Amino acid sequence: MHGEYKVPGGKLVAADVKVEQGRLASVRISGDFFLEPDDALERIDAALTGLAVDTAVDRLSELVAVAAGEARMIGFTPDAVAIAVRRAVGRATGWADHTFDIIHGAAETPPMQMALDQVLAEAVADGTRAPTLRIWEWERPTVVIGSFQSLRNEVDTDAAVAYGVTVVRRISGGGAMFIEPGNTITYSLYVPTSLVEGLSFERSYAFLDDWVLGALHGLGIDASYVPLNDIASPAGKIGGAAQKRLASGSVLHHATMAYDIDADKMLQVLRIGREKLSDKGTKSANKRVDPLRSQTGLTRAAIIEAYKDHFRSRYDTRDAEITPDERARAERLVEEKFGTTEWLHRVP
């Protein structure tokens, strides 16, 4: 059995494993990483050989770290070795194990966007939908607050009404997002939990955002991942991500990036100070937050097409649409949950 794991920003780790009677009868770790002294590799292989095939990632990683001892692991980690082993024995999957649907449809209302995120993540979990990348189009100005944020602490509702901004609450945690149609780029990934097997929340952010960093590099932006959930360049923050792991077996991972946002309006609608604004890429309210526009010189539409093209170049994909059943389920969720005052005010 063969499994591979590419460390975000690092090297490839491969595991070739032979299984007999429920145990790892032999394990051979390889890759383009660096390891000094090199005899630590034999100790790592020996530490993994003989373990039960269902040994958890945390335990595998612990044993690799002990076996490596004082050796320098450059470009990879004990966790990376553990994940490669889990993939080899079929307990985890990689990007190449899936065909991804790409959805880029018409603009949706804010409550429908929230509902579609839940419905599509649940569909991946129950096996009725392949893993999916969805590019959002916004039907109106919106503020999306995190699942656990206080509405009154985050949003000036009078200003929101004055500017015609709809406020909705999503199912993932994280901070508020200020959206104007045409001025942001938002996407969601819906993947099975097997794809992030063994990855902590913190590490899975970098793992699931790695493709978009590649797309940004292709556009000439020196983008990087900044823990916990930001994407940035030397010129400042570009966007932020949020994530929700469903107990039913899937992960919702979504990100919003600034194309050209009216910072003055954002400051009036969101109750945030100048310190937080500067973290988003500007030091003054009297300018726009425009990292994608200013750093690429491209239209929003061209950047989105570059994102999709890069995703297609890395993974097996097919174009897809939201099914009638999925839309019907989302409409029910809008009526019963995401469009209700009770949900919006769950944290007053």
N, C-alpha and C positions, 0 to 999 in steps of 0.2 A: 504494500500500500504506500502511496506517495502523497504527501501534503506539502503545501508551500504557504508562506506568509511573508508579505513585503512590509517591512517596517516603514511607516510614514516618515519620509525624509531620511530613511536609512537604507539598509541592505535587505536582500532576499535570504530567507532561511527555508531550507527544504528538509523534510524528514522522510526517510525511507524505512518503513516498519514492516516487520513480519509478525503476524499474530498467530499464536497457537494456544488452544484451550483457554481462551479468554485473557491471555497475557501477552505482553510485548516481548516476543521471543528474541527479537533483535531490533536494534534501533541504530540508524546511521544518520547523523545530522551533517548537512553540508550547506554551502551558500557562498555568496561573494562578500561576506563579512570579513572582519579581521579579528584575530584571537591570539593573544600573547600571554604566556608561552603556548605554542600550538599543541602541546600534549594535553592541554585541558580538554580538547575535543574528545579524546578517548575516555576521559573521566566522565564527561557529560553523557556520552553514549552508554557507558557502563551503568551510570546512575539510573537511566531510564529503562534499561533492559530488565525484564522480569516483572514489571509493574502490571497491575490489572489494567485491562484495556479501557475501563471507564474511569480511571484516575482523573480527578478534577484538574483544571488548569492551574489553580492556585498551588496544589500539591506538586504538580509537575514542575512549575516554575521554582518552587522552593528547593526541590532536589537539584535542579540545574544550577541554581545559585550556589548551593553548598559544594557541588562537584567542581564548579569553576573556581571557587575559592578566591585567591588574590589575582587570578588571571584578568586581563583587560579585555572586555567584550566591546568591540568597536563597531558601531553600525547596527548592533542588534542587542537584545536583552534576553534574560531567562524567560520572560513572558512570551517573546516571539518564538522561542524554541518550543514552548509548551503548546502554543496555538498551532504551530506547524504539525506537531504530533497529533493533536486532536483532529486536525483536518485529515491527516493521513488515515486515521481509523474511522472516519465518517461521522465524528461527533460535531464537527464544525465545517462550514462551507467557505469558499472564497468567491471573489467576484466572477471568476471564470466558470463557476458551477451554475450560474444562473443566466437566463435571458431576461433582459430588463425591458419593460414597456416604457415608452416615452409619451407622456400626455402633455400637449400644449394647446388648450382649447380657448374658447371665448371667455370674456370677463365674467366673473361671478360676484354675487353680492357678498359682503363680509360674513354674514352668518353661514352662508352656503360654503364659503371657503373653509370655515372651521369644521363644518359637518363633513365635508368631503375628506378632510384629513383623517378624521376618525373612521369613516366608512372604508376608505381605501387601505388604511392600516389593518383594520379588522379583516378585510378581504384577503390580504396577504397572509394573515395568520391562519385563516381557515382554508387556505389553498384555492380559493376561487379566483385569485388574481396573482399574476407573476409579480416579482419585485418591480417597483415602478419609480420612475423619476417624473414628477409633475411640475411644470412651469406654470406659475400663477399669472393671471391677468386680473387687474383690479377694476371693479365697476364704479367705485366712488372713493373719496378720501376716507381713510380709516385709521383708527388706533386699535392695535391688537395688544391686549395686556396678557401677561403670563397667568397661568392657572392659579397661582398663589398670591398674586399682587392685590393690594388694596385699591379699589376703584378710586376712592376719594383722594388717596395719597398720590396716585399716578396721573390722574386726568383732571383738568379744569373743564368740567362739563359745560359750563356756560360758554367758554371759548370754543369748545367742540361744536356746540349747537350753532354758534355764530358763523363758524367756518364751514358748516355742513359736513362735519366729520362724524362718521358712525363709529361707535366704540363696541368692540366685541372681546370676548375672553376665549383663549384657546385651551387645549387640554394639556399642553406642555408647560413646564416652568420657564424661568427666565424673565427678561425685562420687556418693557413696552416697546412697540414698533410703531413709528409714525409713517403712514403710507399716503402717497398721492399717486393716482394713476399716471403711468408714464415716467415716474421719477424714482422708482425702486425696482429691483429684480428679486423675486421671491421664488424659491423652489422647495419641494418636499421630496424626500426619499422614503419609500416604504419598503422595508426589507425584512426577511425572516431573522429571528434572533440568532440563528445558526451563523449568520455572517459576522456577528460581533461576539461570538462565543469566546469567553475568556477575557474580553476587554472590559475594563472598568468604564463607567460613564465618561470619565475624563479622556481616556485613551480612544474611546469609540468616536468622540467628536473629531479628533484629528484623522482617524481612519476613514470616516464617512465624508469628510471634507477634502480629502487628498485630491480627488479628481478635479474639483473646482479650482484648487490651487494651480494644478497643471494647466487648466484652461486660462486662468489669469496670466500665468507666465507666458503662454502662447500669445497673449494680447500685449505683452510688453510690460506687465505690472509685476514688480518684485514682491509678490504676495507671500505671506506666511501665516501659519496658525499660531494664535496667541492664547494659551490656556486662560480660562476654561473653554470659552466658546466664541472667540472672536477671530475674524479674518482681517488682516491688516497689511499695510505696505509701509515703507519708510515715510510716506507722506501722511500717515494716520490710519485710523480705523476705516475699513471698507464695509464690514457687515458683521452680523452676529447670528449664531445658530441656537436652536433649542431642540430638545429631544424628549420623547416619551416612549418608554418600553411597556408594551402591552403584555399582561399576564398570559394572554391567549397565544403569544408566540411571534410577535413582530415588533419592529422598532419604527417609530415615526421620527424622522430627523429633518428639520426644515431650517432654512436660512433666508435672511433678508439682507440685501446689499443696497447701499445708497448709489443711485445714479445721479440724481440732481434734486436734492430736497431743499425746500424753503426753510432754513434754520430758524428764522424769526417766527414764522408761524408755528413751527414745532415747539419752540420754547413757550409760546402762549398756550398751546393745547396740553402739552405735557408738563407736569410739575417737576421739572428737573433743573438743577443749577448749572452754572457755567462750567464747573469742573466736569460734570458728566458730558456736557456738550463738547468740550474740548477733547474728551476721550473718543468722540464720534467723528473727529476729523476737522474741527474748526474751533477757533478761539473767540469768535465774535458771532453774535446773533445776526449781525447785519451782512451776512453772506450766505451762500448756499453750501450744503454738504454734498459735494459732487465728485467723489474720488473716481468713480468709473467713467464719468464723462470727461473730466479733465485729464485723467491719466491715459486714456485710450484715444480720445478724439472721435470715438465711434458713436453711432446712434445706439439707443437701448436695444432696438430690434437686432442690430448687427451683433451686439455682445451676446444676446440670448442665442442667436444662431451659432455663434462660436462656442458657447457652452455646450449646446446639443451636439455639435460636430465633434468636440473633444470627447464627450462622454461616449459617443458612438465609436470613436477611434480606439477607445480603451476596452470597451465591453461589448458583449453580444446584445444587440438591441432590436426593437421593432417599434414602429409607431402604433399608438393605440388611442382609444377614447374611453371616457367614462361610460359604463354600460347603463342601460335604462334601469336595471335593478339597483345599481349603486346610486343613481341619482334619486330614485324613489326613496331609498333608505335615508339619503342625506336630507331630502325634503322633510321627512318625518322628524329627523333629529333637529332641524331648524325649528320646527313647530314645537317640539317637546323640550328642547334643551337650549341650543345656541341662540335662538331668537327670543328667549324668555328673560324677563327681568330677574327672575330668581337665579339663573345661571350667571348673568352679568354681575349681580350684586352678591355672589356667594361669599366673597370677601369684601365687605362694604368699603 
